[in-house]
Amino acid sequence: MSVKAEPPTLDWSLATDSISFNLLTNLMEGLTQYNANLEPIPAVAKRWEFSEEGKVITFYLRDDVFWSDGKPVTAGDF
């Protein structure tokens, strides 16, 4: 992967530029990802549910996802 400049940030909540975004999408796994038909499929989330009003999405995390130090990934990480 060719990186033409230093990324301004590797913080998902601050990234607005293409360099940071390209690096983050290659380094991090999200709650979902897209299949070949561009439909969302589980990634870190094993499933999700929409509230009756459609305003809240509840994600259920997989139990087998850990950080490199062995600590489990939790909802607070998102």
Contacts in CASP RR format, 6 or more apart in sequence:
PFRMAT RR
TARGET T0000
AUTHOR 0000-0000-0000
METHOD contacts of the structure
MODEL  1
MSVKAEPPTLDWSLATDSISFNLLTNLMEGLTQYNANLEPIPAVAKRWEF
SEEGKVITFYLRDDVFWSDGKPVTAGDF
1 22 0 8 1.000
1 26 0 8 1.000
3 19 0 8 1.000
3 22 0 8 1.000
3 23 0 8 1.000
4 19 0 8 1.000
5 19 0 8 1.000
6 19 0 8 1.000
7 15 0 8 1.000
7 17 0 8 1.000
7 19 0 8 1.000
7 20 0 8 1.000
7 23 0 8 1.000
8 14 0 8 1.000
8 15 0 8 1.000
8 17 0 8 1.000
8 19 0 8 1.000
8 20 0 8 1.000
9 15 0 8 1.000
9 20 0 8 1.000
10 20 0 8 1.000
10 23 0 8 1.000
10 24 0 8 1.000
10 27 0 8 1.000
12 24 0 8 1.000
12 28 0 8 1.000
14 20 0 8 1.000
15 21 0 8 1.000
15 24 0 8 1.000
29 43 0 8 1.000
29 44 0 8 1.000
29 65 0 8 1.000
30 43 0 8 1.000
30 44 0 8 1.000
30 45 0 8 1.000
30 78 0 8 1.000
31 43 0 8 1.000
31 44 0 8 1.000
31 45 0 8 1.000
31 48 0 8 1.000
31 59 0 8 1.000
31 61 0 8 1.000
31 78 0 8 1.000
32 40 0 8 1.000
32 41 0 8 1.000
32 42 0 8 1.000
32 43 0 8 1.000
32 45 0 8 1.000
32 48 0 8 1.000
33 40 0 8 1.000
33 41 0 8 1.000
33 42 0 8 1.000
33 43 0 8 1.000
34 40 0 8 1.000
34 41 0 8 1.000
35 41 0 8 1.000
42 62 0 8 1.000
44 61 0 8 1.000
44 62 0 8 1.000
44 65 0 8 1.000
44 73 0 8 1.000
45 59 0 8 1.000
45 60 0 8 1.000
45 61 0 8 1.000
45 62 0 8 1.000
46 60 0 8 1.000
46 61 0 8 1.000
46 62 0 8 1.000
47 59 0 8 1.000
47 60 0 8 1.000
48 57 0 8 1.000
48 58 0 8 1.000
48 59 0 8 1.000
48 60 0 8 1.000
49 57 0 8 1.000
49 58 0 8 1.000
49 60 0 8 1.000
50 56 0 8 1.000
50 57 0 8 1.000
51 57 0 8 1.000
51 58 0 8 1.000
59 75 0 8 1.000
59 78 0 8 1.000
61 73 0 8 1.000
61 74 0 8 1.000
61 75 0 8 1.000
63 72 0 8 1.000
65 72 0 8 1.000
65 73 0 8 1.000
66 72 0 8 1.000
66 73 0 8 1.000
67 73 0 8 1.000
END
